[in-house]
């Protein structure tokens, strides 16, 4: 217990936590990405278009972030790179789509934004498949 709560960083605990954190974050985001992915597959492309690029392309970019990038983060493949589209998507959700909404309405997007910025900063940790591909 002293090792866990002591002043020194325990690398094994940090790497285990990074694994749990990124799998949970990716899994939670998938609950938003899967319905959008199914919507896209069904051909229903009605979606917000905050940048004037068209609702279909906006939906495709959101599915790329919330579905594909979430899976990559869960697997630990290109973790830092995969977090960037999610950071952008959550930034758009919080500061553009929900800009005039109450804090309660944008709170989840802001929380996800902080989570994916944390993943960008700390990476996937030791228990990431990307390390296997890089030969570490």
Phi and psi restraints in degrees (value plus and minus 20) as a CYANA .aco file:
   2 UNK   PHI     -83.4   -43.4
   2 UNK   PSI     -54.7   -14.7
   3 UNK   PHI     -85.7   -45.7
   3 UNK   PSI     -60.1   -20.1
   4 UNK   PHI     -87.9   -47.9
   4 UNK   PSI     -59.9   -19.9
   5 UNK   PHI    -120.6   -80.6
   5 UNK   PSI     -22.0    18.0
   6 UNK   PHI     -93.2   -53.2
   6 UNK   PSI     156.4   196.4
   7 UNK   PHI     -94.7   -54.7
   7 UNK   PSI     -37.2     2.8
   8 UNK   PHI    -106.5   -66.5
   8 UNK   PSI     131.7   171.7
   9 UNK   PHI    -105.1   -65.1
   9 UNK   PSI     110.4   150.4
  10 UNK   PHI    -116.7   -76.7
  10 UNK   PSI      87.9   127.9
  11 UNK   PHI     -78.7   -38.7
  11 UNK   PSI     -57.1   -17.1
  12 UNK   PHI     -84.0   -44.0
  12 UNK   PSI     -62.5   -22.5
  13 UNK   PHI     -87.8   -47.8
  13 UNK   PSI     -62.2   -22.2
  14 UNK   PHI     -80.0   -40.0
  14 UNK   PSI     -67.1   -27.1
  15 UNK   PHI     -87.7   -47.7
  15 UNK   PSI     -56.8   -16.8
  16 UNK   PHI     -84.6   -44.6
  16 UNK   PSI     -63.6   -23.6
  17 UNK   PHI     -84.5   -44.5
  17 UNK   PSI     -61.7   -21.7
  18 UNK   PHI     -79.8   -39.8
  18 UNK   PSI     -58.9   -18.9
  19 UNK   PHI     -82.0   -42.0
  19 UNK   PSI     -71.9   -31.9
  20 UNK   PHI     -81.4   -41.4
  20 UNK   PSI     -63.2   -23.2
  21 UNK   PHI     -82.5   -42.5
  21 UNK   PSI     -66.9   -26.9
  22 UNK   PHI     -93.9   -53.9
  22 UNK   PSI     -54.0   -14.0
  23 UNK   PHI     -86.6   -46.6
  23 UNK   PSI     -62.4   -22.4
  24 UNK   PHI     -85.7   -45.7
  24 UNK   PSI     -66.4   -26.4
  25 UNK   PHI     -81.4   -41.4
  25 UNK   PSI     -65.7   -25.7
  26 UNK   PHI     -84.4   -44.4
  26 UNK   PSI     -60.8   -20.8
  27 UNK   PHI     -85.0   -45.0
  27 UNK   PSI     -62.5   -22.5
  28 UNK   PHI     -83.3   -43.3
  28 UNK   PSI     -61.9   -21.9
  29 UNK   PHI     -88.0   -48.0
  29 UNK   PSI     -51.2   -11.2
  30 UNK   PHI     -80.6   -40.6
  30 UNK   PSI     -48.2    -8.2
  31 UNK   PHI     -85.1   -45.1
  31 UNK   PSI     -39.6     0.4
  32 UNK   PHI    -115.2   -75.2
  32 UNK   PSI     -53.5   -13.5
  33 UNK   PHI     -96.2   -56.2
  33 UNK   PSI     -57.6   -17.6
  34 UNK   PHI     -81.7   -41.7
  34 UNK   PSI     -68.2   -28.2
  35 UNK   PHI     -80.4   -40.4
  35 UNK   PSI     -56.5   -16.5
  36 UNK   PHI     -89.7   -49.7
  36 UNK   PSI     -57.9   -17.9
  37 UNK   PHI     -81.6   -41.6
  37 UNK   PSI     -65.7   -25.7
  38 UNK   PHI     -84.4   -44.4
  38 UNK   PSI     -58.5   -18.5
  39 UNK   PHI     -80.1   -40.1
  39 UNK   PSI     -63.9   -23.9
  40 UNK   PHI     -84.8   -44.8
  40 UNK   PSI     -64.4   -24.4
  41 UNK   PHI     -81.3   -41.3
  41 UNK   PSI     -58.0   -18.0
  42 UNK   PHI     -93.7   -53.7
  42 UNK   PSI     -31.2     8.8
  43 UNK   PHI      69.7   109.7
  43 UNK   PSI     -15.2    24.8
  44 UNK   PHI    -106.4   -66.4
  44 UNK   PSI      79.3   119.3
  45 UNK   PHI    -126.3   -86.3
  45 UNK   PSI       2.5    42.5
  46 UNK   PHI     -91.7   -51.7
  46 UNK   PSI      98.9   138.9
  47 UNK   PHI    -179.9  -139.9
  47 UNK   PSI     140.5   180.5
  48 UNK   PHI     -82.5   -42.5
  48 UNK   PSI     126.4   166.4
  49 UNK   PHI    -151.0  -111.0
  49 UNK   PSI      51.9    91.9
  50 UNK   PHI     -90.3   -50.3
  50 UNK   PSI     -38.1     1.9
  51 UNK   PHI    -132.5   -92.5
  51 UNK   PSI     -15.3    24.7
  52 UNK   PHI      51.5    91.5
  52 UNK   PSI       6.5    46.5
  53 UNK   PHI    -117.2   -77.2
  53 UNK   PSI     -21.2    18.8
  54 UNK   PHI      82.5   122.5
  54 UNK   PSI     124.5   164.5
  55 UNK   PHI     -85.2   -45.2
  55 UNK   PSI     -52.5   -12.5
  56 UNK   PHI     -85.8   -45.8
  56 UNK   PSI     -68.7   -28.7
  57 UNK   PHI     -86.6   -46.6
  57 UNK   PSI     -56.9   -16.9
  58 UNK   PHI     -80.9   -40.9
  58 UNK   PSI     -62.6   -22.6
  59 UNK   PHI     -86.1   -46.1
  59 UNK   PSI     -63.4   -23.4
  60 UNK   PHI     -79.2   -39.2
  60 UNK   PSI     -65.6   -25.6
  61 UNK   PHI     -84.6   -44.6
  61 UNK   PSI     -57.8   -17.8
  62 UNK   PHI     -88.5   -48.5
  62 UNK   PSI     -61.3   -21.3
  63 UNK   PHI     -83.6   -43.6
  63 UNK   PSI     -61.7   -21.7
  64 UNK   PHI     -75.1   -35.1
  64 UNK   PSI     -66.8   -26.8
  65 UNK   PHI     -91.3   -51.3
  65 UNK   PSI     -77.1   -37.1
  66 UNK   PHI     -93.6   -53.6
  66 UNK   PSI     -45.6    -5.6
  67 UNK   PHI    -121.0   -81.0
  67 UNK   PSI     -85.3   -45.3
  68 UNK   PHI     -86.1   -46.1
  68 UNK   PSI     -68.5   -28.5
  69 UNK   PHI     -85.6   -45.6
  69 UNK   PSI     -52.7   -12.7
  70 UNK   PHI     -83.3   -43.3
  70 UNK   PSI     -62.8   -22.8
  71 UNK   PHI     -83.4   -43.4
  71 UNK   PSI     -63.8   -23.8
  72 UNK   PHI     -80.9   -40.9
  72 UNK   PSI     -60.7   -20.7
  73 UNK   PHI     -85.6   -45.6
  73 UNK   PSI     -62.9   -22.9
  74 UNK   PHI     -79.8   -39.8
  74 UNK   PSI     -59.7   -19.7
  75 UNK   PHI     -99.4   -59.4
  75 UNK   PSI     -38.9     1.1
  76 UNK   PHI      58.6    98.6
  76 UNK   PSI      14.0    54.0
  77 UNK   PHI    -129.1   -89.1
  77 UNK   PSI      96.5   136.5
  78 UNK   PHI      38.0    78.0
  78 UNK   PSI      21.6    61.6
  79 UNK   PHI     -75.6   -35.6
  79 UNK   PSI     -70.4   -30.4
  80 UNK   PHI     -84.9   -44.9
  80 UNK   PSI     -64.2   -24.2
  81 UNK   PHI     -83.8   -43.8
  81 UNK   PSI     -61.1   -21.1
  82 UNK   PHI     -87.9   -47.9
  82 UNK   PSI     -42.8    -2.8
  83 UNK   PHI     -95.4   -55.4
  83 UNK   PSI     -43.1    -3.1
  84 UNK   PHI     -83.2   -43.2
  84 UNK   PSI     -68.5   -28.5
  85 UNK   PHI     -81.9   -41.9
  85 UNK   PSI     -52.1   -12.1
  86 UNK   PHI     -90.8   -50.8
  86 UNK   PSI     -57.4   -17.4
  87 UNK   PHI     -82.5   -42.5
  87 UNK   PSI     -65.7   -25.7
  88 UNK   PHI     -82.6   -42.6
  88 UNK   PSI     -64.6   -24.6
  89 UNK   PHI     -83.0   -43.0
  89 UNK   PSI     -63.1   -23.1
  90 UNK   PHI     -91.1   -51.1
  90 UNK   PSI     -53.1   -13.1
  91 UNK   PHI     -83.4   -43.4
  91 UNK   PSI     -64.0   -24.0
  92 UNK   PHI     -83.6   -43.6
  92 UNK   PSI     -64.4   -24.4
  93 UNK   PHI     -80.6   -40.6
  93 UNK   PSI     -65.4   -25.4
  94 UNK   PHI     -94.5   -54.5
  94 UNK   PSI     -64.8   -24.8
  95 UNK   PHI    -121.6   -81.6
  95 UNK   PSI     -31.2     8.8
  96 UNK   PHI    -137.9   -97.9
  96 UNK   PSI     -79.6   -39.6
  97 UNK   PHI     -82.3   -42.3
  97 UNK   PSI     -65.0   -25.0
  98 UNK   PHI    -126.4   -86.4
  98 UNK   PSI       3.8    43.8
  99 UNK   PHI     -75.9   -35.9
  99 UNK   PSI     -62.2   -22.2
 100 UNK   PHI    -113.9   -73.9
 100 UNK   PSI     -19.1    20.9
 101 UNK   PHI    -100.9   -60.9
 101 UNK   PSI     147.1   187.1
 102 UNK   PHI     -88.2   -48.2
 102 UNK   PSI     143.5   183.5
 103 UNK   PHI     -77.9   -37.9
 103 UNK   PSI     -58.9   -18.9
 104 UNK   PHI     -78.2   -38.2
 104 UNK   PSI     -54.2   -14.2
 105 UNK   PHI     -94.1   -54.1
 105 UNK   PSI     -52.9   -12.9
 106 UNK   PHI    -119.9   -79.9
 106 UNK   PSI     -21.6    18.4
 107 UNK   PHI     -78.2   -38.2
 107 UNK   PSI     -64.9   -24.9
 108 UNK   PHI     -83.9   -43.9
 108 UNK   PSI     -62.8   -22.8
 109 UNK   PHI     -83.4   -43.4
 109 UNK   PSI     -59.2   -19.2
 110 UNK   PHI     -86.7   -46.7
 110 UNK   PSI     -59.0   -19.0
 111 UNK   PHI     -83.6   -43.6
 111 UNK   PSI     -67.0   -27.0
 112 UNK   PHI     -81.2   -41.2
 112 UNK   PSI     -58.3   -18.3
 113 UNK   PHI     -77.8   -37.8
 113 UNK   PSI     -66.5   -26.5
 114 UNK   PHI     -85.7   -45.7
 114 UNK   PSI     -60.2   -20.2
 115 UNK   PHI     -80.4   -40.4
 115 UNK   PSI     -67.6   -27.6
 116 UNK   PHI     -96.1   -56.1
 116 UNK   PSI     -45.9    -5.9
 117 UNK   PHI     -87.0   -47.0
 117 UNK   PSI     -59.3   -19.3
 118 UNK   PHI     -81.0   -41.0
 118 UNK   PSI     -62.6   -22.6
 119 UNK   PHI     -85.2   -45.2
 119 UNK   PSI     -58.8   -18.8
 120 UNK   PHI     -80.2   -40.2
 120 UNK   PSI     -63.7   -23.7
 121 UNK   PHI     -90.1   -50.1
 121 UNK   PSI     -65.4   -25.4
 122 UNK   PHI    -116.9   -76.9
 122 UNK   PSI     -36.0     4.0
 123 UNK   PHI      56.0    96.0
 123 UNK   PSI    -188.5  -148.5
 124 UNK   PHI    -106.8   -66.8
 124 UNK   PSI     -34.2     5.8
 125 UNK   PHI      61.8   101.8
 125 UNK   PSI    -195.6  -155.6
 126 UNK   PHI     -88.2   -48.2
 126 UNK   PSI     -51.1   -11.1
 127 UNK   PHI    -116.3   -76.3
 127 UNK   PSI      36.1    76.1
 128 UNK   PHI    -143.3  -103.3
 128 UNK   PSI     118.8   158.8
 129 UNK   PHI     -83.2   -43.2
 129 UNK   PSI     -47.5    -7.5
 130 UNK   PHI     -78.3   -38.3
 130 UNK   PSI     -51.6   -11.6
 131 UNK   PHI     -85.7   -45.7
 131 UNK   PSI     -56.2   -16.2
 132 UNK   PHI     -85.0   -45.0
 132 UNK   PSI     -63.6   -23.6
 133 UNK   PHI     -86.6   -46.6
 133 UNK   PSI     -49.9    -9.9
 134 UNK   PHI    -106.6   -66.6
 134 UNK   PSI     -24.8    15.2
 135 UNK   PHI      59.9    99.9
 135 UNK   PSI       7.8    47.8
